Structure formats: C-alpha cells, structure tokens
Amino acid sequence: MKFFFDQTVASVTNLVLFVVLINLLKGRRCPGPLVSILMYTVIPVDRRVVFGSACGVIWGIYLSLYAVV
C-alpha cells in the first residue's frame, strides 16, 4: 500500500510542488505544473510523450512571440 501511494499520489504532488517552488524562486510563471498534472492524471500513458512535446512546442512559440513584444 505504501509503495502504491508513493508511486501515485505522492510522486505527482512532489513533482508539482517542486516545479511551482522553483518557478517562484526564479520569479516567473510557467505552465509546467498544469501540463504535469494533466499528463499524470488525464492523458493515457501511450500519449504522454506526444502531449508533452506538443505543449513544449506551444510554450516555445509563446515565449518567442512574447520576446518580440
């Protein structure tokens, strides 16, 4: 039971808290926690890589357009 809890709920919670804390310390906002939450709760395992890559491309486009403005 402890192993199951550690590999599901605790790992997702720790990942989200880590990303949020690092971004707060850097002083910027990032959609990483939202993507991680969706990836580990909603997206099926066989589609996670595609979903993460698509989010990365969209985030890169957003940052490029934001840098121009």
For each residue, the residues with C-beta under 8 A, 3 or more apart:
1: 4 5
2: 5 6
3: 6 7
4: 1 7 8
5: 1 2 8 9 10
6: 2 3 10 11
7: 3 4 10 11
8: 4 5 11 12
9: 5 12 13
10: 5 6 7 13 14
11: 6 7 8 14 15
12: 8 9 15 16 36 37 40 41
13: 9 10 16 17
14: 10 11 17 18
15: 11 12 18 19 36 40
16: 12 13 19 20 33 36 37
17: 13 14 20 21
18: 14 15 21 22
19: 15 16 22 23 30 32 33 36
20: 16 17 23 24 33
21: 17 18 24 25
22: 18 19 25 26
23: 19 20 26 28 29 30 32
24: 20 21 27
25: 21 22
26: 22 23
27: 24
28: 23
29: 23
30: 19 23 33
31: 34 35 55 59
32: 19 23 35 36
33: 16 19 20 30 36 37
34: 31 37 38
35: 31 32 38 39 51 52 55
36: 12 15 16 19 32 33 39 40
37: 12 16 33 34 40 41
38: 34 35 41 42 43 51
39: 35 36 42 43 48 51 52
40: 12 15 36 37 43
41: 12 37 38
42: 38 39
43: 38 39 40 47 48 51
44: 47 48
45: 48
46:
47: 43 44 50 51
48: 39 43 44 45 51 52
49: 52 53
50: 47 53 54
51: 35 38 39 43 47 48 54 55
52: 35 39 48 49 55 56
53: 49 50 56 57
54: 50 51 57 58
55: 31 35 51 52 58 59
56: 52 53 59 60
57: 53 54 60 61
58: 54 55 61 62
59: 31 55 56 62 63
60: 56 57 63 64
61: 57 58 64 65
62: 58 59 65 66
63: 59 60 66 67
64: 60 61 67 68
65: 61 62 68 69
66: 62 63 69
67: 63 64
68: 64 65
69: 65 66
